[in-house]
Amino acid sequence: MSAQTYTLRPVSPGDARGILDVYAPFIENTTVTFEIEVPTEAQFAQRIEHVSSGYPWIVCLSGDRIVGYAYAARHAERAAYGFSANLSVYVDPEFSRRGLGRMLCREILDLSRKMGVCHMFSAVTVPNEPSFALHKALGFEQCGWFSRAGRKFGAWRDLAWFQLELSDTPPEKLLPVETVLAERFGQKGFVEITI
């Protein structure tokens, strides 16, 4: 397959429909996500606003079509978790096996590191060999296993947890996400990547 150029940019609430076009089939047809019902466009726009106000969320476009996205989100609410985040990535199956998932994850890991996030976690439903391989290729190590953590499609599902140390020295506080996004995407607000 020949190289293709994609556009990366920060998410906006107006991307809710395009992101749902990627995400909804994972909800409806797989156990990759524990979400059971597809959120409405308005609900998803609110989710985007909430998450992206504090952590990086980027979209990948082929032309004008969103074909993948990734984001970091706070790991948990208690103050001591302030330097830990969770990673999520989804790629339209039509565009899988092209390196987009790995590229999106690397972007989020780099942006999160620049913010001052020290530990990145990721939950993977079992079985999901492609996701296990992706996390291992990115340097994550499996750090936990929750048996029967969720129930979907009439069966209990296990959840594997992965962890990657981004830094062992936390800053005084995290840099604002807007600062690292502006540095990465500049005045144009986007970058083009060929893979």
N, C-alpha and C positions, 0 to 999 in steps of 0.2 A: 504494500500500500504506500502511495506517495505521501510526502509530507503535506500537511494542511495548516493554514494559519487560522488561529482562533483569537477572539478578543476576550480579554479578562478585564473586569471592572468591579467596583464595589456594588453591592446589591442596593436596590431601592424598593420601597413598598409597592411601587408600580410593577415590579417583577413578579408579583404573587402568581398571576395566571401562568406565566411561562415556567416558573418553578414547579407549580402544581402539575403542569403537563409532564414534567420529568418525574415527580415524586408520586403522583397518584397511582400509577401502575405497581409501584413497590408496595403501597398500602393495600391495594385491592388483590394482588396476585402473589405476594411473597411474605415470608416471615422476616425479611431483612429489617423491617421496622415493626415495632410493636403498636404503632398507630393502627386503629381498626377502621375508622371512618375518615374519608377524605375531608379535610377542613374546607370551609368555604373560602373564596378568594379574600373576603374581608377579614376572616379569622387569620388567614395566613399572612396578610399584609400587617396585621397587628403583631404577629409572631416575629416577622422580619424587623419591624420597628423596635421591638423589645430587645431582641438578641443583638442586632447590629448597632444599637446605641452604646454597647459596651465592649463588643468583640468583633473581630473581622469576619465578614461574610462576603464572599465573592461569587460572581456568576461567570460562566464560560459560554461564549456565543459563537455559533457558526453562522456567519451572516447576521441576521437579526433574530435568530432562534436560540433560546437558551437550551444548551445541550448538557449542562452539568453545573453543579454548584457545590460549595463547601463552606463550612463556617466553624468557628469556635464559639463555645458558650460556657458560661460559668459552671464549674463542676458541681457545686452545691452552695447553698445560701449562707451557711455559717461563715463568720469573718475569717477564720483560720484557713478556709479554702480559697482565699482571695487570689492566690498565685497559681491556681490550678484551673484547667479548662478541659472541656470535652470537645472532641473533633467529630464532625459529621461530613460525609461526602456522598453525593449521588450523581450518577452519570446516566443519561439516556442510553438504554441498551443498544440502540442503533449506533452509538458512538463508543461503545465499550471496546476494550482491548486495543486502544490507541494511545494509551499513556495519559489520558485526561485525568483520571482519578488520582494517579500519582502526582501529576503536575499541580492539580488543585490542592492536594494535601500539603505538598511542599510549600506552596504559597501561603497557606494558612499557618503552617508551622513557623515559617520565617516571620510573618507579620506578628504572630503571637509572641515569638521570642523577642522581637524588637519592642513590643509593648511591656515586656517584663514577666510574661507568663513563664513559670519555671517547670511545670509538669503538665503534660497533655495526656489525657485519658481517652479511651474509645471503647465503646461497648459493641460487641459483634454477636448477633444471634448465631447459634450453632444448629446445623452446620452451615458454613459459608466459607469454603476453602479460598475463593478468590479474595475475600476480605482479609482472611488470615494471612495470605501471601503478601497482600499489599502492605499490611501493617508491619510485617516482618521486614519487608524490603525497605521500609521507611525507618527502620531501627527500633520500632516498638518491641517491647517484651510482654509476654502474657503475664499478668499479675493477679488474676483472679478468675473464678468460675462460679456463677450463680446457677445452681440447679433449679429447674422448674420456675424460672424467674417470671415468665409470662405465659399467657395462654392465647393462642391464635389458631384459627382454622380447626378448632376442636381438639387441640393437643397442647401439652405443656412444652415450653421451649426453654432451653438453657441459654445462658448469656456468658460469653467470655469477655473479660476485661483486659485491655492492653494499656501500657504506660510507656511514655517516652520522656526522659529528662531533657528539658531544653536548657536549663541553667540550674546551678546549685546555689546561686547567690541572688536572692530577691532584691529588687530595687525598693526604695522607700514606698513607692506606690506605682501602680501600672500607668504607663503613658496613655493618654487618651487615644482611642482607636482612630479618631480623625487624623491625628498627627502621623501615625504610621501609614495610613491609607494615602494621605496627601503626598508623603515621601515616595511611596511606591508607584502611585498612578499619576502624579504630577498634575499640571494644569489641564491636560487633555482629559483626565479622569479615566483613562483606560490604557492598557498596553496590549500589544499584539504578540502572540507567541506562536512559533511554528514548531510542530512536532509531527 
